[in-house]
Amino acid sequence: MDHLGNCSRSISKSETFFRPGTSFMLLNAYPSTITDFMGWPMLEIDRRKWIFRTKEIWFCDDPRYNYDVQLTAYDSVIFNACKSKVNLPNFKREEQFTVIIDLTKGLDSIRKEMSKRCRYGISRAIRDGVAVKMNQDYDRFYSMNKSFNQMKEIPPTFLSRSDLEALKAYGTLFVSQFNEEILAGMFCIEDESNIRWLVGASKRLQVSRDMAALIGNANRLTIWEIIKYAKAKGIRQFDLGGYYMGQHGTDEELERINFFKKSVGGEIAPRYHYRSDSTIYRWARTCYDKLSAAQIIRAIAIFAELLFFATVKALS
């Protein structure tokens, strides 16, 4: 999270669904908390993405034993952020790395593991009057995220406000404010044991250098408030949403994000993502990755028009 941008920029450039700039394309989301075979909770999300039905399961330990998914009932099934590296029939496995903060430790211990600069930034943000609020200003966060992505020349995270609305059901939005102005925001998903930073945005690209420094400190304070929020709920781990290991060469942007994440403490750990897509859904994802939002919307309109005329002809 680069003082801060999109926290969930993927450490793997082949993983497109949750990297910044990838739209969620949400029409409906049906979240629930389930448990794995060891009794640990997981987050299950059924969604409709355009004409496709998908299922995502977050935070399971071992997908071989945790959930019986009827693959034929879905166009895409994804197990995200699994701890175990296993062979799962009909699924493609991808290893990614992230930073995990152990929330079973006391707040004093967690704070001591932060860098001196991070601790100072938290204190400075408080002195400067920065406030962190939860589940407020979704509209302004949406607009800020849209502007941020445009300035970074990456595709939109959300195609519409309704996409972000669908996220409300299974996550928490944290926004930092200064003099009633939103500086930055972080959206996290969670179950009973895990919280993961999924989407972030800030105004750092639109402001002066001094204000950008204030935003950096506001982001550090936001991380601290998320830690306190999660500990109060009994959540055991805070996943900072990815860590770039250099597998695609030098990337200054991702390395800045790494620097920020390591400054707040935690340990680098592998997580495994398992995915099974139908052929048509895999083709649709490939096309989406190569098109802009405007081109996608236009393509949908053309497809709908062709489908309408084909239906009319078939019925005539």
KAGI-V832958 format. One line per field, one symbol per residue. psi: psi as a letter, one per 30 degrees, with the letter a starting at -180 (. if undefined). burial: 1 if it has 24 or more other ideal C-beta (glycine too) atoms within 12 Angstrom, else 0. A space follows every 10 residues. Layout:
psi: ???
burial: ???
This chain:
psi: jihkbjfgkk fkffjfeglk fkkfhkekki llkllaffgk llkkjkljjc gkklkkkkgl ejfeffkjkj efflfkkkjk hkfkjljjkg kkkkklllkk kjgflleeee efflleeeee eeeeeeefgk kklkhlheee eeeeeeeeee ffhllkekfl ffeeeffefg akkkkkkjhg kkellkkkll affkkkjekl llgffgllee eeeeeeeeee eeeeeeeeee effgkfkjjg glkkggfgak jeeeeeeeee effgalkkkk kkkkkjklee eeeeeeeeff lleeeeeeee eeeeeeeeee eeeef.
burial: 1111111111 1100111111 1111110010 1001010001 1111111011 0111111111 1111011010 1001111111 1111000100 1011111111 1110000001 1011000110 1100100101 1111001101 1111111110 0101111110 0011011101 1111111100 0111111111 1011111111 1111101000 1011111111 1111111111 1000111111 1111000000 0011001101 1111110011 1111111000 1001100110 0010010001 0000000000 000000
